[in-house]
Amino acid sequence: MKTIKHQNTTWIDFEDPQTDDITYLQENFNIHPLAIEELITPTYQPKVVRYENCLFFSIHIPLFDTEHRTTYPGELDIILTRDHLITSHKQNIYQLDTFFDELERSEGKRRLNMHETSMHLLYRIIEILLNSCFPKLNHISEKLDHIESQVFAGMEKEMVFEISVLKRDILNFRRTLKPQRAIIESIIKDEHDYVPDDLRFYFQDLIGTNIRLWNILESQKETIEALEATNNSLLSNKLDLTMKVLTIFSAVMLPMTAYSNMLAMSAHIPFGDSPYAFWIHVSFMVIISLTTITVFKVKKWL
């Protein structure tokens, strides 16, 4: 548990809360029991619940799993009272920890971000978390540029897996980000006692940030799908060309094979007594092959 206080605003942060942490909240705060229970209960959909003396938020932050190379939703549970902001998360959220450390070290940052109400502090946290998505999307754009260059450099087969990994990353990012807009909108639309009127405009700006992120994701989704289609087309074309070469090779070799088999079945091989018999039959095979190739070209099969 980490705690920081400035004037009338206190921020308490729990990472992977345990039984002792829940007991501490129950003994020291007049918070609805269901709100406290929500802190240790995983939620798969973001939500806002209004209790008698607090607001409960559950939002999901796009986090990146470096081992599996994909985005996953990191749950952040929030209990908001008039003077307290209580946050809880099982995963480490780097941006949240960094902001908390900055407030601890700097009196100026505490005065700037915590001098009004706990809702003002919550706005600042959500703003930081949303803005942290832009560098992640820039990284996805760099991957898209790399894949595009490799696709047109003849690395289609190697890019099949890379395209699938990046496509999964984008889809997971979209699935995490989209529902958060409804949470911000509910803060503005519903008449919450803890939401000052001057903050509604700022939360409206957060909706605009969410829309910009969503538009970038839409563009990246369309780009990766177009690259996937292009890569599959080039790969299919290469496969068709390979099959065509093998088919032509087999067609050219077939008359020569039939000719050699006919000679093997003959009791008396033509020109068998000639010292140049081998080269004579090789010449016949070459002529047969050239004739076959000529027929293919006349038919425009080559």
C-alpha positions as CSV (number, residue, x, y, z in Angstrom):
1,M,0.0,0.0,0.0
2,K,1.2,3.5,-0.9
3,T,-0.3,6.7,0.4
4,I,0.2,10.3,-0.5
5,K,-1.7,13.3,0.8
6,H,-1.9,17.0,-0.1
7,Q,-4.3,19.4,1.6
8,N,-7.7,17.6,1.6
9,T,-6.9,15.0,-1.1
10,T,-5.5,11.6,-0.3
11,W,-4.4,9.0,-2.8
12,I,-4.1,5.4,-1.7
13,D,-2.7,2.9,-4.1
14,F,-2.8,-0.9,-3.8
15,E,-0.9,-3.3,-6.0
16,D,-2.3,-6.8,-5.8
17,P,-4.3,-6.1,-2.6
18,Q,-4.3,-8.8,0.1
19,T,-6.6,-9.5,3.0
20,D,-4.8,-7.1,5.2
21,D,-5.3,-4.3,2.8
22,I,-9.1,-5.0,2.6
23,T,-9.2,-5.1,6.4
24,Y,-7.5,-1.7,6.5
25,L,-10.1,-0.2,4.3
26,Q,-13.0,-1.7,6.2
27,E,-11.6,-0.4,9.5
28,N,-10.6,3.1,8.5
29,F,-13.1,4.2,5.8
30,N,-16.9,4.4,5.7
31,I,-17.1,2.7,2.3
32,H,-19.9,0.5,1.1
33,P,-18.9,-3.2,1.5
34,L,-19.7,-4.0,-2.1
35,A,-17.4,-1.3,-3.3
36,I,-14.5,-2.8,-1.2
37,E,-15.4,-6.3,-2.4
38,E,-15.1,-5.1,-6.0
39,L,-11.4,-4.3,-5.4
40,I,-10.5,-8.0,-5.2
41,T,-13.1,-9.3,-7.7
42,P,-11.9,-9.4,-11.3
43,T,-14.1,-7.6,-13.8
44,Y,-14.0,-8.3,-17.5
45,Q,-16.1,-5.2,-18.5
46,P,-15.5,-1.6,-17.4
47,K,-18.2,-0.1,-15.3
48,V,-19.2,2.7,-13.0
49,V,-21.3,2.0,-9.9
50,R,-22.7,4.7,-7.6
51,Y,-22.9,3.8,-3.9
52,E,-24.3,5.8,-1.0
53,N,-21.0,7.4,-0.1
54,C,-18.6,6.7,-3.0
55,L,-18.2,6.0,-6.7
56,F,-16.7,2.8,-7.9
57,F,-14.9,2.7,-11.3
58,S,-13.4,-0.3,-13.1
59,I,-11.4,0.6,-16.2
60,H,-9.0,-1.4,-18.3
61,I,-5.6,-0.1,-19.5
62,P,-3.9,-1.5,-22.6
63,L,-0.7,-3.2,-21.3
64,F,1.9,-5.0,-23.4
65,D,3.0,-8.6,-22.8
66,T,6.6,-8.7,-24.0
67,E,6.8,-12.5,-23.9
68,H,3.7,-13.1,-26.0
69,R,4.1,-9.9,-28.0
70,T,0.5,-8.8,-27.5
71,T,-1.6,-6.2,-25.7
72,Y,-3.8,-7.3,-22.8
73,P,-6.2,-5.4,-20.6
74,G,-4.8,-4.4,-17.2
75,E,-7.7,-3.8,-14.7
76,L,-7.6,-0.7,-12.6
77,D,-10.3,-0.4,-9.9
78,I,-11.0,2.9,-8.3
79,I,-13.0,4.0,-5.3
80,L,-13.7,7.7,-5.2
81,T,-14.9,9.7,-2.1
82,R,-14.9,13.4,-1.5
83,D,-11.4,13.4,-0.1
84,H,-9.9,10.1,-1.1
85,L,-8.9,8.3,-4.3
86,I,-8.3,4.6,-3.8
87,T,-6.8,2.7,-6.7
88,S,-6.2,-1.1,-6.9
89,H,-4.5,-3.1,-9.6
90,K,-3.0,-6.6,-9.8
91,Q,-0.6,-5.8,-12.7
92,N,2.1,-3.3,-12.5
93,I,1.0,-0.1,-14.4
94,Y,4.2,1.8,-15.1
95,Q,2.5,5.1,-15.9
96,L,0.5,5.0,-12.7
97,D,3.5,4.2,-10.6
98,T,5.6,6.9,-12.3
99,F,3.0,9.5,-11.7
100,F,2.7,8.5,-8.0
101,D,6.4,8.7,-7.5
102,E,6.5,12.2,-9.1
103,L,3.9,13.4,-6.7
104,E,5.8,12.0,-3.8
105,R,9.1,13.7,-4.8
106,S,7.7,17.1,-5.9
107,E,5.7,19.5,-3.8
108,G,5.0,21.5,-6.9
109,K,3.4,18.5,-8.7
110,R,1.3,17.8,-5.6
111,R,0.2,21.4,-5.5
112,L,-0.7,21.3,-9.2
113,N,-2.6,17.9,-9.3
114,M,-4.0,17.5,-5.8
115,H,-5.0,21.0,-4.6
116,E,-8.7,20.7,-5.5
117,T,-10.7,17.4,-5.3
118,S,-10.2,13.7,-5.7
119,M,-12.1,13.8,-9.0
120,H,-9.6,16.3,-10.4
121,L,-6.8,13.8,-9.4
122,L,-8.8,11.0,-11.1
123,Y,-9.1,13.1,-14.3
124,R,-5.3,13.6,-14.3
125,I,-4.7,9.9,-13.9
126,I,-7.1,8.9,-16.7
127,E,-5.5,11.6,-18.9
128,I,-2.0,10.1,-18.3
129,L,-3.2,6.6,-19.0
130,L,-4.9,7.6,-22.3
131,N,-1.9,9.6,-23.5
132,S,0.4,6.7,-22.7
133,C,-1.4,4.8,-25.5
134,F,0.0,7.1,-28.2
135,P,3.6,5.8,-28.0
136,K,2.3,2.2,-28.1
137,L,0.4,3.0,-31.3
138,N,3.5,4.7,-32.7
139,H,5.4,1.4,-32.0
140,I,2.7,-0.5,-33.9
141,S,3.0,1.9,-36.8
142,E,6.8,1.2,-36.9
143,K,6.0,-2.5,-37.0
144,L,3.6,-2.0,-39.9
145,D,6.3,-0.1,-41.9
146,H,8.8,-2.9,-41.2
147,I,6.3,-5.6,-42.3
148,E,5.5,-3.6,-45.5
149,S,9.1,-3.3,-46.5
150,Q,9.7,-7.0,-45.8
151,V,6.7,-8.1,-47.8
152,F,7.9,-6.2,-50.9
153,A,11.4,-7.4,-50.3
154,G,10.5,-11.0,-51.0
155,M,10.1,-12.1,-47.4
156,E,6.4,-13.1,-47.7
157,K,6.7,-16.5,-46.0
158,E,8.6,-15.0,-43.0
159,M,6.0,-12.3,-42.6
160,V,3.0,-14.6,-42.3
161,F,3.7,-15.1,-38.6
162,E,4.7,-11.5,-38.0
163,I,1.4,-10.2,-39.6
164,S,-0.6,-12.6,-37.4
165,V,1.1,-11.4,-34.2
166,L,0.7,-7.7,-35.0
167,K,-2.9,-8.3,-36.1
168,R,-3.7,-9.9,-32.7
169,D,-2.0,-7.0,-31.0
170,I,-4.2,-4.5,-32.8
171,L,-7.4,-6.4,-32.2
172,N,-6.6,-6.8,-28.4
173,F,-5.8,-3.1,-28.2
174,R,-9.1,-2.2,-29.8
175,R,-11.0,-4.6,-27.6
176,T,-9.4,-3.0,-24.5
177,L,-9.8,0.7,-25.5
178,K,-13.3,0.8,-27.0
179,P,-15.4,0.3,-23.8
180,Q,-13.5,3.0,-21.9
181,R,-15.2,5.7,-23.8
182,A,-18.6,4.7,-22.2
183,I,-17.0,5.1,-18.8
184,I,-15.9,8.7,-19.4
185,E,-19.2,9.6,-21.0
186,S,-21.1,8.3,-18.0
187,I,-19.1,10.6,-15.7
188,I,-20.3,13.5,-17.7
189,K,-23.9,12.5,-18.3
190,D,-24.8,11.2,-14.9
191,E,-25.3,13.7,-12.1
192,H,-22.6,12.6,-9.7
193,D,-22.1,14.7,-6.6
194,Y,-18.3,14.2,-6.8
195,V,-18.0,15.7,-10.3
196,P,-17.6,19.5,-10.3
197,D,-19.1,21.3,-13.2
198,D,-15.8,22.8,-14.2
199,L,-14.4,19.2,-14.8
200,R,-17.1,18.1,-17.3
201,F,-15.4,20.0,-20.1
202,Y,-12.1,18.3,-19.3
203,F,-13.7,14.9,-19.3
204,Q,-15.2,15.8,-22.7
205,D,-11.6,16.4,-23.9
206,L,-10.7,12.9,-22.7
207,I,-13.5,11.5,-24.9
208,G,-11.8,13.4,-27.8
209,T,-8.5,11.7,-26.9
210,N,-10.2,8.3,-26.9
211,I,-11.7,9.0,-30.3
212,R,-8.3,10.0,-31.7
213,L,-6.8,6.7,-30.4
214,W,-9.7,4.8,-31.9
215,N,-9.2,6.4,-35.3
216,I,-5.5,5.5,-35.3
217,L,-6.4,1.9,-34.4
218,E,-9.0,1.8,-37.2
219,S,-6.4,3.0,-39.7
220,Q,-3.8,0.4,-38.4
221,K,-6.5,-2.4,-38.5
222,E,-7.2,-1.5,-42.2
223,T,-3.5,-1.4,-42.9
224,I,-2.6,-4.8,-41.4
225,E,-5.6,-6.4,-43.2
226,A,-4.4,-4.9,-46.5
227,L,-0.9,-6.1,-45.9
228,E,-2.1,-9.5,-45.0
229,A,-4.1,-9.7,-48.3
230,T,-1.1,-8.4,-50.3
231,N,1.2,-10.9,-48.6
232,N,-1.2,-13.8,-49.2
233,S,-1.5,-12.7,-52.9
234,L,2.3,-12.5,-53.4
235,L,2.7,-15.9,-51.6
236,S,0.0,-17.5,-53.7
237,N,1.6,-16.1,-56.8
238,K,5.0,-17.5,-55.9
239,L,3.3,-20.9,-55.2
240,D,1.5,-20.8,-58.6
241,L,4.8,-20.0,-60.3
242,T,6.6,-22.8,-58.6
243,M,3.8,-25.3,-59.6
244,K,3.9,-24.0,-63.1
245,V,7.6,-24.6,-63.4
246,L,7.3,-28.1,-62.0
247,T,4.4,-28.9,-64.3
248,I,6.3,-27.7,-67.4
249,F,9.4,-29.6,-66.3
250,S,7.3,-32.8,-65.9
251,A,5.6,-32.2,-69.2
252,V,9.0,-31.8,-71.0
253,M,10.4,-34.9,-69.3
254,L,7.4,-37.1,-70.0
255,P,8.1,-37.7,-73.8
256,M,11.7,-38.3,-73.1
257,T,10.8,-40.9,-70.4
258,A,8.3,-42.6,-72.7
259,Y,11.0,-42.7,-75.5
260,S,13.6,-44.3,-73.1
261,N,11.0,-46.8,-71.9
262,M,10.2,-47.8,-75.5
263,L,13.9,-48.4,-76.1
264,A,14.1,-50.5,-73.0
265,M,11.2,-52.7,-74.1
266,S,12.6,-53.2,-77.6
267,A,14.6,-56.4,-78.2
268,H,16.6,-54.7,-80.9
269,I,17.5,-51.1,-80.1
270,P,17.7,-48.9,-83.2
271,F,21.3,-47.9,-84.0
272,G,22.4,-50.3,-81.3
273,D,25.4,-51.4,-83.4
274,S,26.5,-47.9,-84.0
275,P,29.4,-46.5,-81.8
276,Y,27.4,-43.3,-81.7
277,A,24.1,-44.9,-80.6
278,F,24.0,-43.1,-77.3
279,W,24.5,-39.7,-78.8
280,I,21.9,-40.4,-81.5
281,H,19.2,-41.3,-79.0
282,V,20.2,-38.3,-76.8
283,S,19.7,-36.1,-79.9
284,F,16.3,-37.6,-80.4
285,M,15.4,-36.8,-76.8
286,V,16.6,-33.3,-77.2
287,I,14.6,-32.9,-80.4
288,I,11.5,-34.2,-78.6
289,S,12.0,-31.8,-75.7
290,L,12.5,-28.8,-78.0
291,T,9.4,-29.8,-79.9
292,T,7.4,-30.0,-76.7
293,I,8.7,-26.6,-75.6
294,T,7.8,-25.1,-79.0
295,V,4.3,-26.5,-78.7
296,F,3.9,-24.9,-75.3
297,K,5.0,-21.6,-76.6
298,V,2.7,-21.7,-79.6
299,K,-0.2,-22.5,-77.2
300,K,1.1,-19.7,-74.9
301,W,1.4,-22.0,-72.0
302,L,4.9,-20.6,-71.3
